[in-house]
Amino acid sequence: MSLQSMLSGVFEEAFVALGTDSTFGEVVVSQRPELADYQCNGALGAGNALGRNPRVIAEAVVASIDAPDLIESIEIAGPGFINIVVSPRALIGAIADMAGSERLGVQPVDKPLTVVVDYGGPNMSKALHVGHLRSAVIGESLKRLVRFRGHTITGDIHIGDWGMPVGQLIIELEDRQPALPYFKPEYDEAIDGPYPADSPVDLDDLSDMYPVITKRCADDPAVAARARVATFDLQNGRAGYLALWRHFRNVSVEGQRSDFDALDVEFDVWYGESTVHDRLAPIVERLLESGQARVSEGAVVIDVARQEDAKEVPPLLLTRSDGSYLYSTTDLATVEMRVQNMHADVMLYVVDARQGLHFEQVFRAAKNTGIAPDDVDLEHIAFGTVNGPDGKPFKTREGGVVRLGDLIELVTESARAKLDAAHIAEGYPQAEREEIARKVGLAALKFGDLSNHRTSNYTFDMDRFAAFEGKTGPYLQYSAVRIKSILRRAAEAGLSEGPVVAPTVDAERVLMLRLVRLPEMVDRAVSLRAPNVIAEYAYEIATDFSRFYEKCHILSEEDPRRQASWLALVGLALAVLDRLLDLLGIEIPDRM
Ligand code: ARG
């Protein structure tokens, strides 16, 4: 159990003994570290509830507490805050518990949930660009966090592979290469042989075609109508279109996989909208029959508006008037699939905040129809935009979207320059330097993103992100690498870790107190779905470590017990930092 929860336990008991609610006993980290390590503010609430003076309650609580092993001193401040200083013995115990456990003292949850995280979500045929960055980076971190907390989590990329964009690409290709067999309605594989095994297009072709055809559809209703028919025909099993669709999907997945690999983002399943195709017709039929859906101007819709809505929430569209299915239909069916086949208790949708209304509609429809049972939790994990220096969404100098591959190249380049300027990894073999630059570049990119709360927009500032000073990914990597080298030098000097003894230096105690907060930090990041909690905490560990190292001259320390204890603390700091960076999806080079 963490130090903080042990303290809470003691205070909860004291509040219960006073005849109040145990929740008043919650102990939190002190707001004033110069006065105390932890504090309990429950006397104020309890005073309110009982109609008594909070200070009197605080005094009664303090008087009843007898936990000398845990608590060094208690003081009441102001109207009834209780300030707590923990005992050296408790601190050492907590550090030893952490150091001795593979999970660093983070207990797995009692009741693991089955969670699906839906992230990445590129549309088929699209080369990844900066717009896919946040979903991938935030989703990957949440997946790791939720998993570390002890839940079962599946990361699903949910490719957009069954909607109108596919119909659009089909007709665009038809206009470019009308002679291909996929477009001949009379083509029969039994007679004419199978469709060609090689794709007529690659991902670059598709990416080029996509903006062209979306513009054509917007400009010309006749083209748009053809795209709708093609979408309908595909969804209804037209063989040539399906064969073509398979090519589109394969080349897309291949290209996208290599981009996600380059980002160290890894999906457990590569499902897509098409995965739930067989569920679409039965769902629509069933909901029409039960009266939960209705026909409106030829389309099928589900009403999801509520009396209390401040803004209008339009009905969710299940089919267009031509019978084709939409983004909303596949999302609703995907909820059903995740409930029935994946047994999901929680679904996290890591998607741009601008899709808020869509998810509101889908979630309401899923709940109203019972497709998502009451105890299933559906959450839109919204995030803001990546802006350029002009405060507008990040673009290339020419105003185009920035490809993810180019972005990774850009950050790697920037990392190389920073390594040179700081004389880091100088004289290393070329291949190793390159690998370091790659890791540093990715750390700059990811930490630059994850250190902001996900709902804020942020400005993409490579120069700042890649710096080795300040709150950056490279600074944290460098700190971790420095710790590794301290441990290496100690080992070379024949020194080894020993039991942790009571802290004698202020900076040492501060570091210990920081490290033992790990379980609460993980818990907080998971419950808020907020990786920035981890980013912030990792930065605090690194700066506390640096102060500790400045004050405690480990290698020249004369007291061997102290020295061995410090080394143990160094080892633990590295393990914690390593874990935190891993939770953010950031790798640490062996040396720099
Ligand atoms: N493909 C969608 C897009 O490009 C994102 C998918 C998000 N996930 C979902 N289940 N709708 O906007």
Residues whose N, C-alpha, C, O or C-beta is under 5 A from the ligand:
A	BS01	LIG	D118 G121 P122 N123 H158 G160 V351
